[in-house]
Amino acid sequence: MASSSHNVKNVKNELVNIKEYCKDIDSRLKLSVQKVGIIRYNAFDDMGSDLSFSIALLDENLNGVVISTIFGRNESNTYAKPIIEGKSKYNLSVEELQAIDKAKENGMSSRIATRVS
C-alpha cells in the first residue's frame, strides 16, 4: 500500500511539473512568429519578374516586423520596419500593408500573393 501511495504521489508531482512546463511553452509561443504574409511584386516597369517582396512576420499579438526588398536593375535595397499591434510608426507601402493583412489572415501558415499591376 505504501508503495502504491508513493507512486500516486510521484505521478501527481510529475503532473504538476508537466502543467508548469506547458504553461511556460504556451507563454513563449505567444511571442513566436505565428503569422506570415508575403507579397511579391515588380517594383519597376522596366524590370522583368516579381523580384521585389515584402514579408510580414508577426506573433500572436500582431507584433513583429515587416521586411521589404526592392530589386532594381543596378541595386537592391532592404528595409525593416517594426510592427506593434498590427501597425507601424513608420509609413508603410501598399505592399507592406498587404503583407501585414495576409499575415493576419493566415495565422500559422504562409501564402505567396502577387500584386496585380
Summary of the structure (lengths in Angstrom):
residues: 117
radius of gyration: 22.4
end to end distance: 76.8
largest distance: 83.1
contacts: 320
relative contact order: 0.19
helix: 35%
strand: 30%
